[in-house]
Amino acid sequence: MTAKPAPTWRERLGALASLGEDRRRALYLYVRGAGRPVGRDEAADVTGISRAAAAAHLDRLVDDGVLAAVFAKPTGRRGPGSGRPSKFYETVLTEVVAAVPERSYELAGELLAAAAERTIADGGPMADAIAAVGYERGTALGGEHGSIEAVLDATGYEPVRGADGAIDLGNCPFHRLSRGYRGVVCSLNGALLAGALDGCGDASRRVEPVEPRDGQHACCARIVPREA
């Protein structure tokens, strides 16, 4: 079975906006806490919301990608219509995080933890492990998205193509971390971008380090054409 792709930044923002409504958030929290598919009647009874309103809010949460609707025959029901499948709801997103501008601190944390684990296991330098895990994840992203532009869009770099064929990166997805740990984060970032280029088979371009200006959110690298 193919894994469901992680929600995009816009989808996460949409989910947060959806959960800003009090009754909708109460329904979501109940379904998430139940740990199983929940029917409309149960959700309405527990949260004290009318069945009609609960149904509308639950369906809105499905539309916004927070819940998923499933159909099953209810147990213990008898009489006319008892065999018809009913609509139940289950959680798709167990947590919702979004930032403006887009940030990828979860990705950075995951990669740094993987690098630490690798260093503990083989005793090698941490710097080498950071570069390796960054490159490996970048390669996977490049293969998944097919082009460096698609990778940059999906991961929040806000790419801006220049007249010379270079791509400037207007946003650093790891901005807050880079302010305190620039060497570590920029090394990870450079390896990630280099891996992404290789993963999508782009041999015509390379990663060029740049010095980010203080107070700016731009990335510490850009994508430039390789010299002939």
Backbone hydrogen bonds, N-H to C=O, Kabsch-Sander energy under -0.5 kcal/mol:
donor,donor_aa,acceptor,acceptor_aa,energy
12,R,8,T,-2.4
13,L,9,W,-2.4
14,G,10,R,-2.4
15,A,11,E,-2.2
16,L,12,R,-2.3
17,A,13,L,-2.4
18,S,14,G,-2.2
19,L,15,A,-2.1
20,G,16,L,-0.5
20,G,17,A,-0.9
21,E,18,S,-1.1
25,R,21,E,-2.6
26,A,22,D,-2.2
27,L,23,R,-2.1
28,Y,24,R,-2.4
29,L,25,R,-2.7
30,Y,26,A,-1.9
31,V,27,L,-2.5
32,R,28,Y,-2.9
33,G,29,L,-2.2
34,A,30,Y,-1.9
35,G,31,V,-1.2
36,R,31,V,-0.5
38,V,89,Y,-2.6
40,R,87,K,-0.7
43,A,39,G,-2.3
44,A,40,R,-2.6
45,D,41,D,-2.7
46,V,42,E,-2.6
47,T,43,A,-1.9
48,G,44,A,-1.3
49,I,44,A,-1.3
54,A,50,S,-3.0
55,A,51,R,-2.7
56,A,52,A,-2.0
57,H,53,A,-2.6
58,L,54,A,-2.9
59,D,55,A,-2.3
60,R,56,A,-1.8
61,L,57,H,-2.1
62,V,58,L,-1.6
63,D,59,D,-2.4
64,D,60,R,-2.0
65,G,62,V,-1.8
66,V,61,L,-2.4
67,L,61,L,-1.5
68,A,90,E,-2.7
70,V,88,F,-2.6
72,A,86,S,-2.1
77,R,74,P,-0.6
82,S,79,G,-2.0
84,R,81,G,-1.2
86,S,72,A,-3.4
88,F,70,V,-3.5
89,Y,38,V,-2.3
90,E,68,A,-2.3
92,V,66,V,-2.5
93,L,66,V,-1.8
94,T,92,V,-0.6
104,S,173,P,-3.2
108,A,104,S,-2.0
109,G,105,Y,-2.7
110,E,106,E,-2.4
111,L,107,L,-2.4
112,L,108,A,-2.6
113,A,109,G,-2.2
114,A,110,E,-2.1
115,A,111,L,-2.3
116,A,112,L,-2.3
117,E,113,A,-2.5
118,R,114,A,-2.1
119,T,115,A,-2.3
120,I,116,A,-2.4
121,A,117,E,-2.0
122,D,118,R,-2.5
123,G,119,T,-2.2
129,A,125,P,-1.7
130,I,126,M,-2.6
131,A,127,A,-2.1
132,A,128,D,-2.3
133,V,129,A,-2.7
134,G,130,I,-2.1
135,Y,131,A,-2.3
136,E,132,A,-2.5
137,R,133,V,-2.3
138,G,134,G,-2.4
139,T,135,Y,-2.6
140,A,136,E,-1.9
141,L,137,R,-2.5
142,G,138,G,-2.7
143,G,139,T,-2.3
144,E,140,A,-2.1
145,H,141,L,-2.6
146,G,142,G,-2.4
151,V,147,S,-1.9
152,L,148,I,-2.6
153,D,149,E,-2.3
154,A,150,A,-2.3
155,T,151,V,-1.8
156,G,153,D,-0.9
157,Y,152,L,-2.3
158,E,152,L,-0.5
160,V,168,D,-2.9
162,G,166,A,-3.4
165,G,162,G,-1.5
167,I,223,I,-3.4
168,D,160,V,-2.8
168,D,166,A,-0.5
169,L,221,A,-0.5
170,G,158,E,-2.1
170,G,168,D,-0.7
171,N,157,Y,-2.2
172,C,217,H,-2.0
175,H,172,C,-1.5
178,S,174,F,-2.4
179,R,175,H,-1.3
180,G,176,R,-0.7
180,G,177,L,-0.9
181,Y,177,L,-2.2
185,V,181,Y,-2.7
186,C,182,R,-3.0
187,S,183,G,-1.6
188,L,184,V,-2.2
189,N,185,V,-2.7
190,G,186,C,-2.5
191,A,187,S,-2.1
192,L,188,L,-2.2
193,L,189,N,-2.4
194,A,190,G,-2.3
195,G,191,A,-2.5
196,A,192,L,-2.0
197,L,193,L,-2.1
198,D,194,A,-2.0
199,G,195,G,-2.9
200,C,196,A,-1.7
201,G,198,D,-1.3
202,D,197,L,-2.7
203,A,201,G,-1.0
206,R,224,V,-2.7
208,E,222,R,-3.0
210,V,220,C,-2.7
216,Q,213,R,-2.0
219,C,169,L,-2.3
222,R,208,E,-2.0
223,I,167,I,-2.4
224,V,206,R,-2.5
224,V,222,R,-0.5
226,R,204,S,-2.9
